[in-house]
């Protein structure tokens, strides 16, 4: 009977070890998502980047669909040709879109919205906390299994 108890404990250890890795994965994805989205989000709200307008000139096929390209004209008059445009609209030639340029990518300018900001932060923080709690409980459980196995031997 002791062997079957030991086997069950080993199986539980593996299951909760996977829970531990899941917590780490959720936490890592939360942090990675914050860094990936932060640049586009800050640019769209005008925190960084050069404000101006893009006139869509063409599109190129990409793994995630179509990328729109156009000529950027800053509010001060400087012109930058062939910049990639990050937006959710169509790539209709001649379409003008208000944007903020960072490097060679233009992000569509949007109005500041506190509700959107708060919901984004709350979602990200709750996802991060869930991952950290899962990781913590996984560590605690694996530790208790180790103590139990040491006492059983």
C-alpha positions in Angstrom: 0.0 0.0 0.0 2.9 2.3 0.7 4.1 2.0 -3.0 0.7 3.1 -4.3 0.7 6.0 -1.9 4.2 6.9 -3.1 3.1 6.7 -6.7 0.1 8.9 -6.1 2.3 11.5 -4.3 4.8 11.4 -7.3 1.9 11.9 -9.7 0.6 14.8 -7.6 4.1 16.2 -7.6 4.3 16.1 -11.4 0.8 17.7 -11.7 1.6 20.5 -9.4 5.0 20.9 -10.9 3.2 21.6 -14.1 1.0 24.1 -12.2 4.2 25.7 -11.1 5.4 26.0 -14.6 2.0 27.3 -15.7 2.2 30.1 -13.1 5.7 31.0 -14.4 4.4 31.0 -18.0 1.5 33.2 -17.1 3.7 35.6 -15.2 6.3 35.7 -18.0 3.6 36.3 -20.7 2.1 39.1 -18.6 5.4 40.9 -18.3 6.2 40.3 -22.0 2.8 41.6 -23.0 3.3 44.8 -21.0 6.6 45.5 -22.8 5.3 44.6 -26.3 2.1 46.6 -26.0 3.6 49.6 -24.1 5.3 51.2 -27.0 2.3 51.1 -29.3 0.0 52.2 -26.5 2.1 55.1 -25.4 2.6 56.2 -29.1 -1.1 56.0 -29.9 -1.9 58.3 -26.9 0.8 60.8 -27.9 3.1 60.1 -25.0 6.0 59.4 -27.3 6.5 59.9 -31.0 6.2 62.7 -33.6 2.7 63.7 -34.3 1.6 64.0 -37.9 -0.4 62.4 -40.8 0.2 59.4 -43.0 -1.2 59.1 -46.5 -1.5 55.4 -47.3 0.4 54.6 -50.5 0.5 50.8 -50.7 0.3 47.5 -48.7 2.4 44.4 -48.4 1.5 40.9 -47.6 2.7 39.7 -44.2 2.3 36.6 -42.0 -0.4 38.4 -39.9 -2.3 39.8 -42.9 -1.5 43.1 -44.7 0.8 45.8 -43.6 -0.1 49.3 -44.8 2.7 51.7 -45.8 2.5 55.4 -46.5 4.2 58.8 -46.5 4.4 60.5 -43.2 4.2 64.3 -42.8 4.8 65.7 -39.4 2.8 68.6 -38.0 5.9 70.7 -38.5 6.1 69.8 -42.2 8.9 67.2 -42.3 8.3 64.3 -44.6 9.3 60.7 -44.2 8.4 58.3 -47.1 7.4 54.6 -46.8 6.7 54.1 -43.1 4.7 51.2 -41.8 1.3 52.1 -40.4 -0.1 50.2 -37.4 -3.9 50.6 -37.5 -7.0 48.5 -37.8 -8.5 50.2 -40.9 -8.2 49.4 -44.6 -5.1 50.0 -46.7 -7.0 52.2 -49.2 -4.5 54.3 -51.2 -4.8 58.0 -50.5 -6.4 57.5 -47.1 -5.1 60.0 -44.6 -4.7 58.9 -41.0 -3.6 61.0 -37.9 -0.6 59.1 -36.4 2.5 59.4 -34.1 5.7 58.2 -35.7 8.3 56.2 -33.7 11.3 55.1 -35.8 9.9 53.8 -39.0 6.5 52.8 -37.7 3.5 55.1 -37.4 0.8 54.3 -34.8 -2.8 55.7 -35.2 -3.4 58.6 -32.8 -6.4 58.1 -30.5 -8.0 60.2 -27.8 -7.0 59.7 -24.2 -9.5 57.5 -22.5 -9.2 56.9 -18.7 -11.6 54.0 -18.8 -9.5 52.2 -21.5 -6.3 52.9 -19.5 -7.7 51.7 -16.2 -9.2 48.5 -17.8 -5.9 47.7 -19.5 -3.9 48.2 -16.3 -6.4 46.2 -14.2 -6.5 43.3 -16.7 -2.7 43.2 -17.0 -2.2 43.4 -13.2 -4.8 40.8 -12.4 -3.3 38.4 -15.0 0.2 39.0 -13.5 -1.1 38.4 -9.9 -2.9 35.3 -11.0 0.4 33.9 -12.4 2.3 34.9 -9.3 -0.3 33.3 -7.0 -0.3 30.1 -9.1 3.5 30.0 -8.9 3.4 30.5 -5.1 0.9 27.8 -4.5 2.8 25.4 -6.8 6.0 26.1 -4.8 4.2 25.5 -1.5 2.7 22.3 -2.7 5.9 20.9 -4.1 7.6 21.8 -0.9 5.0 20.0 1.2 5.2 16.9 -1.0 9.0 16.9 -0.5 8.6 17.1 3.3 6.0 14.3 3.2 8.2 12.1 1.1 11.2 12.7 3.5 9.1 11.8 6.5 7.7 8.6 4.7 11.2 7.4 4.0 
